[in-house]
């Protein structure tokens, strides 16, 4: 995902015309497509969709506004689905290492889908809504995720994909005040969920997000998504933000991007996500990849995801080679860019376990030159979730 204001993408119209000429599937659009264009968004292809990279003010301004007030993101390209049936919890626990049985009603948690080798097929959110489990998957992985899940379900458990719903994310320190005006009396705690009317529109809301800020993710009927988005944008604290700001915000928050920081060859222990595995699951196992994952929990992984602060002003972007000071290879950067909040370059990457301690000096091969850096704690910018 592009993460700076200079990022560019191809024009969508000519590309879709080319697709039509070859009989190929054009990029999809979200229910807010016209709104993005009305607001002057720069549209780019992402995960099979036409999505807003940025609006006229630019990525830097959008990023800083989210940290200072409230920003509205369109994340309708992500996958929304429900698992139905008496055995849904047990079925999902076969596919994820988290304790889904302990998930209370109208609560959600972050988890990962694993494969037989302990690698991560995707990271996703699971919530318990009435008799069903509500899932939110990454846009680039949702089709593969849902096929994988369906293929592993027992008789009596079904997956329903919610293609008729949009998803909005209202993020920032002013998000709660804005939300209270449009949904008065419906306070939620962190990772809590609620079915409620927001600006008169029936929604499924969670107090969550992927920016490190307090905020809400709002699942809304697609036909009323623009109505709700315009109501949110009418509030004085709220401005639209695109993919560029979403990426730089999640990097500052030390949050992973699938396909960059997470993939099928990376375990949750290597990724620093061992906290998603509850005590019962660690003891009992029963999930795909349990042998590898439980072994790494005991003896440690061969490599670890770390935060990196390059010296100077040059950013170390994804795929930058990381070396140890003795000249040996240490690993690679998986996400990197310039932090608007810190006004400095930041990066995440995987390094050998012996190099993962805070303060360890590293060498970053940036544009053919070795630049110094060091391992630092994550997140780069403290989370401000409401507990």
Secondary structure, 3 states (H helix, E strand, C coil): CCCCCCCCCCCHHHHHHHHHHCCCCCCECCCCHHHHHHCCCEEEEECCEEEEEECCCCHHHHHHHHHHCEEEEECCCCEEEEEECCCHHHHHHCCECCCCCCCCCCEEEEEEEECCCCEEEEEEEEEEECCEEEEEECCCCHHHHHHHHHHCCCCCCEEEECCCEEEEEEECCCHHHHHHHHCCCCCCCCCEEEEEEECCEEEEEECCCCCCCCEEEEEEEHHHHHHHHHHHHCCCCEEECCHHHHHHHHHHCCCCCECCCECCCCECCCCCCHHHCCHHHHHHCCCCCHHHHHHHHHHCCCEEEEEEEECCCCCCCCCCEEECCCCCEEEEEEEEEEECCCCEEEEEEEEEHHHCCCCCEEEEEECCEEEEEEEECCCCCCCCCCC
